[in-house]
């Protein structure tokens, strides 16, 4: 249990106010005099019998997280330990989290897409550095003053897991957002974070979680075994294509999910843009049809009928009066033909717009994959070069050792001859 630290110092940081509790950690607002700024401190109690090697692993992991530099990742400034506590220093964001925006109703689709893309970008960057978040959820997604997302506690779940072995604490992770493999306690990779991002996107798009139950264990079992309820059950206005993207992200098997967080974000963006383009085309069609109706009715009501005097039809050489209310069949056929052509042209334009959007997104995704593949090839070449250099160094050491041994053997032989 962490005591009230307000007014105390942890290293150079003066604790000013209590903010919140997350799992086994307590979060405080603190002041850093050397930089004249306020920061957030995440504090854990420390076991007196902790192994020094565990502390060293804690330092290494925190150092890795602190080196992540991305516009949508909350920066980690520092970490440290005292006789009683282990703490991590982060940027202080006071404007709130995504959790406060989720009030049981769906967010706007463009807002869902923007936030998902920002979070996916942050995850993709960290995954390229070999860092897994392990606890993606709305309360870990901060919203700054400009409405941008900042993914917080990046990799801190692993640090907390290490700290738990130092403190004896338990209860890591958030069952409502855990992937099936995380619920089973299996080794995790980037696809576990992609699943958790899918849960967050599901919640933003529908206003509710995919699985709810009375106990955390029951929620974990549902993530492992139960099919995901279709998002359109809770938000009928959600495009069917967007629903399919979310459901693929929440596949039980990691192999069936998107290969990367950016793949998921690009798929969501392309399907949403295509759906919006189709909706705009349909709206334009309805507007044009409505505006064309008055012109069509003119054919049937250009003038009111003229009445003939009584008995006029009995007069000699009387000409029959035309009935003005009878429609002109040729003009009606022309209007119908024009409407058919206009509708066909609008459908063609809509299909072309959707095709253009999909083609642009496929090209962007292709370039992104090519860049990732080039980076991977470069990394492999660097690793191979480092491996070869290490092998050469070991070979040189081996040669030197052999030479030294030979010299020793020769000297022993010479000494033996002298002693005789």
Secondary structure, DSSP 4 states (H G I P E B T S, - for coil): -----TT-EETTEEEEEEEEEETTEEEEEEEETTTTEEEEEEEEE--TT--HHHHHHHHHHHHHHHT---TTBPPEEEEEE-SSEEEEEEE---S-BHHHH-SSSPPPHHHHHHHHHHHHHHHHHHHHTT---S---GGGEEE-TTS-EEE-STTHHHHHHHHHHHH-----S-GGG--HHHHTT----HHHHHHHHHHHHHHHHHSS-S---SSHHHHHHHHHHSPPPPGGGT-TTS-HHHHHHHHHHT-SSGGGS-SSHHHHHHHHHHHHHHHHHHHHHHHHHHHHHHHHHHHHHHTT-SSPPPPPPTTGGGSTTPPPPP-TTS--HHHHHHHHHHHHHHHHHHHHHHHHHHHHHHHHHHHHHHHHHHHHHHHHHHHHHHHHHHHHHHHHHHHHHHHHHHHHHHHHHHHHHHHHHHH-
